[in-house]
Amino acid sequence: MTTGIARHITASSKLARQVALGALLSLPVMAFGQTADPLAPFIGTWSGYFTTQDNPYWHAEDLICFPGCPVELHDHLVELLRDPANDKRPVGELVGESSALAGKQLDSILTPLGKLVRDANGPENDPKLHCQPYGFVRESTNPLPIVIRRDGNDLLIHYEEWSLLRTIYMDGRPHPEHRTPTLLGHSVGRVENGVLIVETAQVNPNWISDTSHAGHSGELTGVERYRVLDDPHRLELELTIQDPVMLTKPLVITKTWLYTPDVELVQDECGALPGKF
């Protein structure tokens, strides 16, 4: 059938070819797997492995990096898992090797003050134990579901973790010159080549992760790059943070969610679960 149509068009007049081209151009953009709205792919509910474990779209490395992890850990673990020579090695051993590599990498880019802050931090003085919500880095990579929705021309991210709301301004505005730092900072975004890019600044000092105990200062800036893959089952984040006070080089963290339109967020309250905080 397709071959016959092609032959007919080839043999037809210039006018017929113009008509055929016009028909193709008039088809909805969605027919080609694209959308005229660059924000549409990101809208919806996205869940991490912590709450959505039984799903075929998870990759093995996602299970280890469910609260976000340094890209060195993620990429090294992927290499180990794909190498047939490691088929008989326990997964825990592979994770341990990758974690050690990432730990050395982080240690190599911490400033002297960054190392002092990391060494002083511990489970006993984690702000969350005093019912203080996560800061920008931990909240943007937390393991609980998120909802991304429109707020006029802007985006709003609703995090189940701590039930926080975050506005991403999409109108091209810069960060304000004089603004009091906040927990999640000030975020502006844009879409380039299908990637949602969010730049954040003016944050309060806080922790970078539960596992490393590293901290960041109010000078931290972050660039998030969100991509929707597998039409549209996976939302992948690459977060690059820079902090001249605590880091000598940028730190890159990766995190994945899955599209879960049937999931509804629940109110997260400190102390609501026995033994939590």
TORNUVEX-651070 format. One record per residue (C-alpha): x, y, z. Coordinates in nm, 3 decimals, padded with zeros to 5 digits. Example, Ala and Ser with C-alpha at 12.3 -4.5 7.8 and 13.67 -1.06 7.14 Angstrom:
2
[[01.230, -00.450, 00.780]]
[[01.367, -00.106, 00.714]]
//
This chain:
277
[[00.000, 00.000, 00.000]]
[[00.275, 00.246, 00.099]]
[[00.479, 00.152, -00.210]]
[[00.180, 00.215, -00.433]]
[[00.124, 00.561, -00.286]]
[[00.490, 00.649, -00.329]]
[[00.484, 00.543, -00.695]]
[[00.168, 00.742, -00.755]]
[[00.318, 01.057, -00.604]]
[[00.639, 01.013, -00.802]]
[[00.447, 00.983, -01.125]]
[[00.202, 01.260, -01.052]]
[[00.222, 01.622, -01.146]]
[[00.388, 01.901, -00.947]]
[[00.046, 02.003, -00.820]]
[[-00.021, 01.657, -00.679]]
[[00.311, 01.659, -00.495]]
[[00.226, 01.997, -00.347]]
[[-00.110, 01.867, -00.230]]
[[00.054, 01.563, -00.069]]
[[00.311, 01.779, 00.107]]
[[00.040, 02.010, 00.232]]
[[-00.150, 01.714, 00.373]]
[[00.157, 01.595, 00.562]]
[[00.223, 01.938, 00.706]]
[[-00.137, 01.967, 00.820]]
[[-00.118, 01.654, 01.036]]
[[-00.114, 01.717, 01.412]]
[[00.232, 01.740, 01.558]]
[[00.148, 01.459, 01.801]]
[[00.131, 01.217, 01.506]]
[[00.509, 01.233, 01.489]]
[[00.564, 01.168, 01.860]]
[[00.621, 01.536, 01.941]]
[[00.422, 01.809, 02.103]]
[[00.383, 02.177, 02.024]]
[[00.392, 02.250, 02.398]]
[[00.748, 02.200, 02.527]]
[[00.632, 02.177, 02.889]]
[[00.366, 01.912, 02.833]]
[[00.597, 01.607, 02.868]]
[[00.696, 01.712, 03.220]]
[[00.345, 01.764, 03.356]]
[[00.215, 01.488, 03.583]]
[[00.296, 01.271, 03.882]]
[[00.637, 01.105, 03.907]]
[[00.739, 00.847, 04.165]]
[[01.071, 00.706, 04.284]]
[[01.158, 00.345, 04.355]]
[[01.097, 00.396, 04.726]]
[[00.719, 00.405, 04.667]]
[[00.685, 00.241, 04.321]]
[[00.896, -00.074, 04.326]]
[[00.711, -00.310, 04.093]]
[[00.760, -00.145, 03.755]]
[[00.935, -00.281, 03.442]]
[[01.082, 00.057, 03.353]]
[[01.326, 00.061, 03.644]]
[[01.692, 00.001, 03.573]]
[[01.911, -00.175, 03.828]]
[[02.112, 00.138, 03.900]]
[[01.792, 00.332, 03.971]]
[[01.728, 00.114, 04.275]]
[[02.059, 00.216, 04.431]]
[[02.026, 00.583, 04.340]]
[[01.662, 00.622, 04.445]]
[[01.744, 00.918, 04.677]]
[[01.982, 01.064, 04.417]]
[[02.350, 00.978, 04.395]]
[[02.673, 01.125, 04.254]]
[[02.705, 01.062, 03.883]]
[[03.039, 00.886, 03.945]]
[[02.863, 00.624, 04.158]]
[[02.585, 00.582, 03.902]]
[[02.808, 00.555, 03.597]]
[[03.063, 00.323, 03.760]]
[[02.785, 00.096, 03.882]]
[[02.638, 00.081, 03.531]]
[[02.979, -00.023, 03.394]]
[[03.017, -00.295, 03.657]]
[[02.665, -00.431, 03.601]]
[[02.713, -00.450, 03.224]]
[[03.049, -00.625, 03.244]]
[[02.998, -01.005, 03.214]]
[[03.309, -01.054, 03.426]]
[[03.106, -00.932, 03.726]]
[[02.811, -01.167, 03.680]]
[[02.913, -01.378, 03.980]]
[[02.999, -01.089, 04.209]]
[[02.735, -00.995, 04.469]]
[[02.547, -00.676, 04.383]]
[[02.631, -00.539, 04.726]]
[[02.999, -00.569, 04.644]]
[[02.951, -00.375, 04.320]]
[[02.757, -00.105, 04.501]]
[[03.024, -00.084, 04.769]]
[[03.298, -00.040, 04.509]]
[[03.101, 00.232, 04.331]]
[[03.016, 00.411, 04.657]]
[[03.381, 00.411, 04.762]]
[[03.479, 00.563, 04.429]]
[[03.215, 00.835, 04.463]]
[[03.324, 00.904, 04.822]]
[[03.684, 00.957, 04.713]]
[[03.569, 01.185, 04.432]]
[[03.364, 01.398, 04.671]]
[[03.649, 01.416, 04.922]]
[[03.881, 01.539, 04.646]]
[[03.660, 01.840, 04.564]]
[[03.566, 01.951, 04.915]]
[[03.735, 02.268, 05.037]]
[[03.902, 02.260, 05.380]]
[[03.587, 02.417, 05.525]]
[[03.374, 02.169, 05.334]]
[[03.562, 01.882, 05.499]]
[[03.519, 02.037, 05.843]]
[[03.145, 02.075, 05.789]]
[[03.112, 01.718, 05.660]]
[[03.304, 01.577, 05.956]]
[[03.092, 01.778, 06.200]]
[[02.765, 01.660, 06.048]]
[[02.613, 01.334, 06.161]]
[[02.279, 01.160, 06.209]]
[[02.248, 01.314, 06.553]]
[[02.251, 01.673, 06.423]]
[[02.067, 01.628, 06.095]]
[[01.812, 01.914, 06.074]]
[[01.536, 01.670, 05.980]]
[[01.556, 01.520, 06.331]]
[[01.423, 01.853, 06.457]]
[[01.142, 01.854, 06.200]]
[[01.325, 02.100, 05.975]]
[[01.247, 02.029, 05.608]]
[[01.513, 01.945, 05.354]]
[[01.698, 02.221, 05.173]]
[[01.721, 02.261, 04.796]]
[[01.955, 01.971, 04.713]]
[[01.796, 01.700, 04.928]]
[[01.443, 01.811, 04.847]]
[[01.498, 01.812, 04.471]]
[[01.637, 01.455, 04.485]]
[[01.418, 01.312, 04.762]]
[[01.275, 00.958, 04.722]]
[[00.903, 01.039, 04.754]]
[[00.664, 01.124, 04.465]]
[[00.641, 01.467, 04.307]]
[[00.377, 01.642, 04.097]]
[[00.478, 01.890, 03.827]]
[[00.194, 02.115, 03.719]]
[[00.131, 02.453, 03.565]]
[[00.088, 02.770, 03.766]]
[[-00.018, 03.019, 03.501]]
[[00.285, 03.054, 03.273]]
[[00.515, 02.903, 03.535]]
[[00.569, 02.555, 03.676]]
[[00.495, 02.436, 04.026]]
[[00.662, 02.130, 04.177]]
[[00.470, 01.977, 04.466]]
[[00.692, 01.746, 04.672]]
[[00.532, 01.483, 04.892]]
[[00.848, 01.492, 05.106]]
[[00.776, 01.761, 05.368]]
[[00.477, 01.868, 05.151]]
[[00.675, 02.156, 05.004]]
[[00.583, 02.367, 04.701]]
[[00.838, 02.515, 04.463]]
[[00.777, 02.767, 04.185]]
[[00.984, 02.759, 03.865]]
[[00.952, 03.092, 03.685]]
[[00.938, 03.032, 03.309]]
[[00.903, 03.392, 03.185]]
[[01.272, 03.461, 03.131]]
[[01.322, 03.673, 03.441]]
[[01.667, 03.677, 03.610]]
[[01.728, 03.604, 03.974]]
[[01.651, 03.915, 04.180]]
[[01.956, 04.109, 04.295]]
[[01.832, 04.154, 04.650]]
[[01.632, 03.869, 04.795]]
[[01.637, 03.696, 05.130]]
[[01.765, 03.338, 05.087]]
[[01.506, 03.065, 05.140]]
[[01.496, 02.690, 05.190]]
[[01.449, 02.608, 04.819]]
[[01.590, 02.931, 04.677]]
[[01.476, 03.117, 04.367]]
[[01.435, 02.911, 04.048]]
[[01.402, 03.012, 03.683]]
[[01.356, 02.768, 03.397]]
[[01.346, 02.718, 03.023]]
[[01.316, 02.429, 02.777]]
[[01.595, 02.363, 02.527]]
[[01.582, 02.072, 02.281]]
[[01.331, 01.887, 02.496]]
[[01.527, 01.935, 02.818]]
[[01.379, 02.133, 03.108]]
[[01.664, 02.342, 03.251]]
[[01.615, 02.500, 03.594]]
[[01.865, 02.739, 03.752]]
[[01.846, 02.797, 04.128]]
[[02.023, 03.044, 04.357]]
[[01.972, 03.228, 04.687]]
[[01.933, 02.922, 04.908]]
[[01.986, 02.873, 05.279]]
[[02.289, 02.666, 05.392]]
[[02.194, 02.301, 05.432]]
[[02.301, 01.942, 05.370]]
[[02.384, 01.794, 05.029]]
[[02.291, 01.435, 05.111]]
[[02.206, 01.199, 05.397]]
[[02.483, 00.955, 05.309]]
[[02.783, 01.186, 05.259]]
[[02.692, 01.431, 05.540]]
[[02.843, 01.704, 05.319]]
[[02.696, 02.050, 05.349]]
[[02.660, 02.355, 05.128]]
[[02.667, 02.728, 05.191]]
[[02.430, 03.004, 05.085]]
[[02.657, 03.061, 04.785]]
[[02.541, 02.738, 04.624]]
[[02.391, 02.754, 04.277]]
[[02.225, 02.461, 04.103]]
[[02.136, 02.370, 03.746]]
[[01.880, 02.093, 03.702]]
[[01.836, 01.921, 03.366]]
[[01.520, 01.710, 03.338]]
[[01.463, 01.472, 03.046]]
[[01.156, 01.257, 02.977]]
[[01.244, 00.920, 02.822]]
[[01.073, 00.596, 02.722]]
[[00.761, 00.775, 02.600]]
[[00.705, 00.908, 02.874]]
[[00.779, 00.658, 03.149]]
[[01.110, 00.790, 03.287]]
[[01.197, 01.136, 03.420]]
[[01.573, 01.168, 03.459]]
[[01.742, 01.450, 03.648]]
[[02.102, 01.564, 03.630]]
[[02.167, 01.822, 03.901]]
[[02.493, 02.018, 03.888]]
[[02.575, 02.219, 04.198]]
[[02.852, 02.471, 04.249]]
[[02.955, 02.622, 04.580]]
[[03.278, 02.825, 04.604]]
[[03.270, 02.797, 04.982]]
[[03.240, 02.419, 05.010]]
[[03.343, 02.278, 04.670]]
[[03.646, 02.330, 04.446]]
[[03.465, 02.180, 04.146]]
[[03.102, 02.120, 04.045]]
[[02.926, 01.817, 04.193]]
[[02.682, 01.629, 03.969]]
[[02.395, 01.425, 04.113]]
[[02.154, 01.203, 03.918]]
[[01.804, 01.081, 04.002]]
[[01.517, 00.902, 03.820]]
[[01.139, 00.895, 03.864]]
[[00.873, 00.698, 03.677]]
[[00.547, 00.836, 03.540]]
[[00.267, 00.732, 03.777]]
[[-00.057, 00.910, 03.682]]
[[-00.262, 00.706, 03.932]]
[[-00.053, 00.808, 04.235]]
[[-00.185, 01.078, 04.466]]
[[00.039, 01.265, 04.707]]
[[-00.025, 01.230, 05.078]]
[[00.033, 01.494, 05.341]]
[[00.379, 01.446, 05.490]]
[[00.393, 01.539, 05.858]]
[[00.698, 01.522, 06.079]]
[[00.652, 01.258, 06.346]]
[[00.346, 01.112, 06.177]]
[[00.512, 00.771, 06.143]]
[[00.632, 00.579, 06.452]]
[[01.008, 00.591, 06.475]]
[[01.041, 00.860, 06.207]]
[[01.225, 01.167, 06.333]]
//
